[in-house]
Amino acid sequence: MPPHPCETCHTSRAQILRPSTGTRLCAPCFTLAFETETAATITSSQLFHPGERIAIGASGGKDSTVLASVLQTLNARYAWGLELVLLSIDEGIAGYRDHSLEAVKRNAEVLGLPLKILGYEELYGWSMDEVVAQVVRKGNCTYCGVFRRQALDRGAAALGVRHVVTGHNADDVAETVVMNLLRGDLARLGRGTSLVTGTGGLEGGFASVKRSKPLMWAYEKEIVMYAHHMRLDYFSTECIYSPEAFRGSARTLIKNLERIRPESILDVVRSGIDMARLVPGAGGEGGSRSRRVEAMSRDVEDDTGGGCSGGNGEDAGGEMARVEETLRLNERADEEGTETEIRLPAKATNGQRHDRDVVHTGPAGKVLSPTVNGQNHDRHRHTSNNATVPHRTKQEKKPNCKAASDAAPPRQRLGQCERCGYLSSQAVCKACMLLEGLNKARPRTGIEVGGAGG
């Protein structure tokens, strides 16, 4: 079978099958298309204004590395006049963040961009390794997400920046939609599916930082392919604490849907945007400013905005590693002039069902209890056929039940934490509450062994 030509230039051999569009492109045409689509997202939404100072949330992973490279390329190509800086957060995870920060430093040197690194231990007096040792991996991603969100805003304030861009991609947004649906938390769909988040309702300090996701419509696989063909240097190891996160379940579901139908990722994102518009006060793109501010008061301390598994989507896991290995093998085969044999996975042939609890019907349609090995395992067996269920009349019901259920909940208003000044709907923000719990469990003074006294 002859090789497929590129569907754009029609001269070079197609090397890439885009999962988002299904088109076959050569590497130069793919990188140009990826950059053009990112530029279209930025210009159509008017994310930046000329001369604006932008902080790029850089973790050393593929998403933030590609974002920094693309923004610098587009800034020079279209003369946007942006002032780009890199902002990294050191959570204090030995064997993970220290290695990824080395990749950030190398990229900062290659791109010629200034770099600011801010650490948890510097801000809060705790590293994530210390937090995990204290809480024993119970909700550690919640701590990391809350701390990271506030750390990014503090870093932006230190740099004099009012706009932070992050490397969230379409896969990350689809996972957030699924997570909110599985938790029954429709009110957070607005922020999770918005291209721009944050609010300018409070001036001063780090409370008025704007956030945006220029790669929101880019597939994770296409980001990997762009990084591969552009020879970008990034760190691809998964966070050692992220397997405990709930996001992993949503990621598995999204990846399974993508294998069946690649368009499912964008369909889930668009469905989340449409559902957010239908939720009163959810803060979707179609909501009013007052509703967006009210939603921000609920969502500003949510743990899905950053952290090990939810912030920048850097924990691609084994599947992205396999994609990278496939790209390397294909490139080697292309250089050596060999062909790669592709085999479909074998399907399971054992179609037997192993239902343990089977409901049998007897004569005259009588339903019998489930049996296993001749034993009755009906857990809801009634001992008497004459049992009656007590009930109340309408007069006995509380007269104000319906009125209480129909009453609108009190509206939350944005304010600032009385301890640290961070944006919060409560008197004390969630980060300060978490720190208070950690500090209470920490010994006040250390035990010292002195020398023998005379």
C-alpha positions in Angstrom: 0.0 0.0 0.0 1.5 3.3 -1.0 2.1 5.9 1.7 -0.5 8.6 2.2 0.5 12.1 1.1 0.0 15.1 3.4 -3.5 16.5 3.0 -2.2 20.1 3.3 0.9 20.3 1.1 0.2 17.1 -1.0 4.0 16.7 -1.5 5.5 15.2 1.6 4.6 11.9 3.2 2.0 12.0 5.9 3.5 11.2 9.3 0.7 12.2 11.7 -2.9 11.2 12.0 -4.5 13.9 14.0 -7.0 12.5 16.5 -9.0 15.8 16.7 -9.7 16.1 13.0 -8.7 12.7 11.5 -6.5 14.4 8.8 -3.1 13.1 7.8 -0.3 15.6 7.8 3.5 15.8 7.6 5.4 17.1 10.6 5.9 20.7 9.3 2.3 21.1 8.3 1.1 19.6 11.7 3.2 22.0 13.8 2.0 25.0 11.7 -1.6 23.9 12.1 -1.2 23.4 15.8 0.3 26.9 16.2 -2.3 28.4 14.0 -5.2 26.9 15.9 -3.7 28.0 19.2 -3.4 31.6 17.8 -7.0 31.4 16.7 -8.1 30.5 20.2 -6.2 33.4 21.6 -7.3 36.0 19.1 -11.0 34.9 19.0 -11.3 35.2 22.8 -9.1 38.3 23.1 -7.0 36.6 25.8 -4.1 39.1 25.6 -3.7 42.8 24.9 -0.6 44.4 23.4 2.3 44.8 25.8 0.7 42.7 28.5 3.0 40.9 31.0 2.1 37.2 31.1 3.3 34.5 33.6 3.4 31.0 32.2 2.8 28.3 34.8 5.8 26.1 34.1 6.1 22.7 35.8 8.6 21.1 33.4 6.0 18.8 31.9 4.9 18.5 28.3 1.9 20.9 28.5 3.6 23.8 30.0 6.7 23.3 27.9 4.7 23.3 24.7 2.7 26.3 25.9 5.8 28.3 26.5 7.3 27.4 23.2 4.1 28.1 21.2 3.5 31.5 23.0 7.0 32.7 22.2 6.7 31.6 18.6 3.3 33.3 18.1 4.5 36.4 20.0 7.3 36.8 17.5 5.2 35.8 14.5 2.3 38.1 15.1 4.1 40.9 16.9 1.8 40.8 20.0 4.4 42.6 22.1 3.8 40.3 25.1 6.3 40.1 28.0 6.6 36.5 28.9 8.0 35.1 32.2 8.1 31.6 33.6 6.6 30.9 37.0 7.3 27.5 38.7 6.0 26.2 42.0 8.3 23.8 44.0 5.9 21.6 46.1 8.8 19.9 47.8 8.4 16.4 46.4 11.7 14.6 46.4 12.5 12.6 43.3 9.8 14.3 41.3 9.6 18.1 41.4 13.4 18.6 41.9 14.0 16.8 38.6 11.2 18.6 36.7 12.5 22.0 37.9 15.8 21.2 36.2 13.9 20.8 32.9 12.2 24.2 33.5 15.6 25.8 34.1 16.9 24.3 30.8 13.9 25.5 28.9 14.1 29.0 30.4 17.7 29.2 29.2 16.9 27.9 25.7 13.8 30.2 25.3 15.6 33.2 26.9 12.7 33.8 29.4 13.1 34.9 33.0 12.2 32.3 35.6 10.7 32.7 39.1 10.5 29.7 41.4 8.4 29.7 44.6 8.3 26.9 47.1 5.7 25.6 49.5 8.2 25.5 52.3 9.0 29.2 51.7 5.3 30.2 51.7 3.7 27.8 54.2 6.6 26.3 56.2 5.6 22.8 54.9 6.8 20.8 51.9 4.5 18.2 50.3 6.6 15.4 51.6 6.1 16.7 55.1 2.4 17.1 54.5 2.0 13.6 53.2 4.0 12.2 56.2 1.6 14.1 58.5 -1.8 13.2 56.8 -0.6 9.7 55.6 -1.9 10.2 52.0 -5.4 11.0 53.1 -6.5 14.0 50.9 -2.9 15.0 50.0 -4.0 16.2 46.6 -6.5 18.5 48.3 -3.7 20.1 50.2 -1.5 20.4 47.2 -4.2 21.8 45.0 -5.2 24.5 47.5 -1.6 25.5 48.2 -0.6 25.5 44.6 -3.5 27.7 43.5 -2.6 30.3 46.1 1.2 29.9 45.4 0.6 30.8 41.7 -1.2 33.9 42.7 1.4 34.9 45.2 4.1 34.3 42.6 2.2 36.4 40.0 1.9 39.2 42.6 5.7 39.0 43.3 6.3 39.4 39.5 3.8 42.2 39.1 1.7 40.0 36.8 -2.1 40.1 36.6 -2.5 37.2 34.0 -1.3 33.6 34.5 -1.6 31.1 31.6 -1.6 27.3 32.4 -1.2 24.3 30.2 -4.6 22.7 30.7 -5.6 20.8 27.5 -8.8 19.3 26.2 -8.2 16.0 28.0 -7.9 17.8 31.3 -11.1 19.8 30.8 -13.0 16.7 29.8 -11.7 14.9 32.9 -12.9 17.8 35.1 -16.3 17.6 33.5 -16.6 13.9 34.2 -15.3 14.4 37.8 -18.0 17.1 38.5 -20.7 14.9 37.0 -19.7 11.8 39.0 -19.6 13.9 42.2 -22.9 15.6 41.3 -21.3 19.0 41.5 -22.7 20.8 38.6 -22.1 24.2 40.1 -18.3 23.9 39.3 -18.8 23.2 35.7 -18.7 26.9 34.9 -15.1 27.4 36.0 -13.8 24.0 34.8 -15.0 24.6 31.2 -14.2 28.3 31.0 -11.3 29.5 28.9 -10.8 32.4 31.3 -11.2 32.2 35.1 -10.5 34.5 38.0 -12.1 37.8 38.7 -11.1 41.5 38.8 -13.7 42.3 41.4 -11.1 42.9 44.1 -8.2 45.1 43.4 -4.8 44.9 44.9 -2.4 42.1 45.8 -2.8 38.6 44.3 -6.6 38.5 44.6 -7.2 39.9 41.1 -5.1 37.5 39.0 -6.6 36.4 35.8 -6.1 32.8 34.5 -6.5 31.4 31.0 -6.0 28.1 29.2 -4.8 28.7 25.6 -4.4 25.0 25.0 -8.0 24.2 26.1 -9.0 22.8 22.7 -5.7 20.9 22.1 -5.6 17.1 22.5 -3.0 15.7 24.8 -1.7 13.3 22.1 -1.2 16.2 19.7 0.7 18.1 22.4 3.0 15.1 22.8 3.5 14.9 19.0 4.2 18.6 18.8 6.8 18.3 21.6 8.4 15.4 19.8 8.7 16.9 16.4 9.9 20.3 17.8 12.5 18.5 19.9 11.4 20.1 23.2 12.9 19.1 26.5 10.4 18.1 29.1 10.0 15.9 32.2 7.5 13.1 31.8 7.5 11.2 35.1 4.2 11.0 37.0 3.9 12.5 40.4 4.4 9.8 43.1 1.3 10.9 45.0 -1.1 11.3 42.1 -2.3 7.6 41.9 -4.3 8.4 45.1 -6.3 11.1 43.3 -9.9 10.8 42.1 -8.9 12.3 38.7 -7.3 9.0 37.7 -10.7 7.3 37.5 -12.0 10.1 35.2 -8.9 9.9 33.1 -9.4 6.1 32.6 -13.0 6.7 31.4 -11.9 9.5 29.0 -9.1 7.4 27.5 -11.5 4.5 27.0 -13.9 6.7 25.2 -11.1 8.2 23.0 -10.1 4.7 21.9 -13.7 4.1 20.7 -14.4 7.5 19.3 -11.6 10.2 19.3 -14.1 13.0 19.0 -15.5 12.1 22.4 -13.1 14.4 24.2 -14.3 17.6 22.5 -17.9 16.4 22.7 -17.6 16.0 26.5 -16.0 19.5 26.8 -18.8 21.1 24.7 -21.4 19.2 26.7 -19.9 20.6 29.9 -20.0 24.1 28.5 -23.7 23.7 27.5 -24.6 22.2 30.9 -22.8 25.0 32.8 -25.0 27.6 31.0 -28.1 25.7 32.3 -27.0 25.7 36.0 -28.2 28.8 37.8 -25.3 30.8 39.1 -22.7 28.3 37.9 -20.6 31.0 36.3 -20.5 29.6 32.8 -19.5 31.6 29.8 -23.1 32.7 29.2 -23.8 33.8 32.8 -23.9 37.4 34.0 -20.9 39.0 35.8 -22.7 38.8 39.2 -23.2 35.0 38.7 -19.6 34.5 37.7 -18.4 36.3 40.8 -20.7 34.3 43.0 -19.5 31.0 41.4 -15.9 32.2 41.9 -16.6 32.5 45.6 -17.5 28.8 45.7 -14.7 27.6 43.4 -11.7 29.7 44.3 -10.4 27.2 46.8 -11.4 24.0 44.9 -8.6 21.4 44.7 -9.0 20.8 41.0 -7.4 24.0 40.0 -3.8 22.9 40.5 -1.7 20.3 42.2 -0.3 16.9 41.4 -3.1 15.5 39.3 -5.3 18.4 38.3 -3.4 21.5 37.8 -1.4 21.3 34.6 -2.3 17.8 33.5 1.4 16.7 33.4 0.8 13.2 34.7 0.1 11.6 31.4 0.9 8.1 32.7 1.8 5.0 30.8 -0.3 5.8 27.7 1.5 9.0 26.9 4.8 7.2 27.4 3.7 4.6 24.9 2.8 7.3 22.5 6.3 8.8 22.8 7.9 5.4 22.3 5.8 4.8 19.2 6.9 8.2 17.8 10.5 7.3 18.4 10.2 3.9 16.8 8.3 5.3 13.7 11.0 8.0 13.3 13.8 5.3 13.5 11.9 3.2 10.9 11.5 6.1 8.6 15.3 6.9 8.8 16.3 3.2 8.2 13.7 2.8 5.5 11.9 -0.1 7.3 8.2 -0.6 7.8 6.4 -1.2 11.1 3.9 -4.0 11.4 0.8 -3.1 13.3 -1.3 -5.9 14.8 -4.8 -5.5 16.3 -5.2 -6.7 19.9 -6.8 -10.1 20.2 -10.4 -10.0 21.4 -11.7 -12.2 24.2 -13.5 -15.3 23.0 -14.9 -16.5 26.3 -18.4 -15.0 26.3 -19.6 -16.9 29.3 -21.4 -14.9 32.0 -20.6 -15.4 35.6 -23.6 -13.8 37.2 -23.7 -15.0 40.8 -27.1 -13.6 41.7 -29.7 -14.9 39.3 -33.4 -14.2 39.8 -35.5 -17.2 38.9 -39.2 -17.2 38.3 -41.5 -20.0 39.4 -45.0 -21.0 38.4 -47.5 -18.3 37.7 -44.7 -15.7 37.5 -43.7 -16.0 41.1 -40.3 -14.5 41.7 -37.9 -16.7 43.7 -34.9 -15.5 45.7 -31.5 -15.7 44.2 -29.7 -19.0 44.9 -26.1 -20.0 44.7 -25.2 -23.6 45.1 -28.6 -24.4 46.3 -28.5 -21.9 49.1 -30.8 -18.9 49.5 -29.0 -15.6 49.7 -31.9 -13.3 50.0 -30.8 -10.6 52.4 -34.2 -8.8 52.5 -36.4 -11.8 53.6 -39.6 -10.8 55.5 -40.6 -12.9 58.5 -44.2 -11.9 58.5 -46.7 -11.4 55.7 -49.0 -9.3 57.9 -46.4 -6.5 58.6 -47.8 -3.0 58.1 -46.0 0.1 57.1 -46.9 3.1 59.2 -47.8 6.3 57.3 -48.8 9.8 58.1 -51.7 11.8 56.7 -51.2 15.1 55.0 -52.4 16.9 58.1 -49.6 15.3 60.1 -46.9 16.5 57.8 -44.9 19.6 58.7 -46.6 22.5 57.0 -43.3 24.4 56.3 -41.3 21.6 54.7 -42.0 22.7 51.1 -41.4 26.4 51.9 -38.1 25.5 53.5 -36.9 23.4 50.6 -37.9 26.1 48.1 -36.1 28.9 49.9 -33.0 30.1 48.0 -29.7 29.6 49.8 -27.9 32.7 51.0 -25.6 34.2 48.4 -21.9 34.0 49.1 -19.9 37.2 48.6 -16.3 37.6 47.7 -13.9 38.9 50.3 -10.4 38.5 51.5 -9.0 36.1 54.1 -8.5 38.0 57.4 -5.2 36.1 57.9 -3.4 36.1 54.6 -5.5 38.4 52.4 -6.3 35.8 49.8 -9.6 35.8 47.9 -12.2 33.9 49.9 -15.9 33.8 50.6 -15.2 32.9 54.2 -13.4 34.9 57.0 -10.5 32.4 56.8 -9.5 30.8 53.5 -9.2 27.1 53.0 -5.4 27.3 52.8 -5.2 28.9 56.2 -7.6 26.3 57.7 -5.5 23.5 56.3 -2.3 25.1 57.6 -3.9 25.5 61.0 -4.7 21.8 61.2 -1.2 20.9 60.2 0.5 23.3 62.6 -1.6 22.0 65.5 -0.3 18.5 65.0 3.4 19.7 64.6 5.4 19.6 67.8 6.1 23.1 69.1 9.7 22.5 70.2 12.1 19.8 69.3 13.7 17.4 71.8 17.4 18.1 72.2 20.0 15.9 73.9 22.5 18.1 75.6 25.9 17.1 76.9 26.5 15.8 80.4 26.4 18.7 82.8 28.6 19.0 85.9 
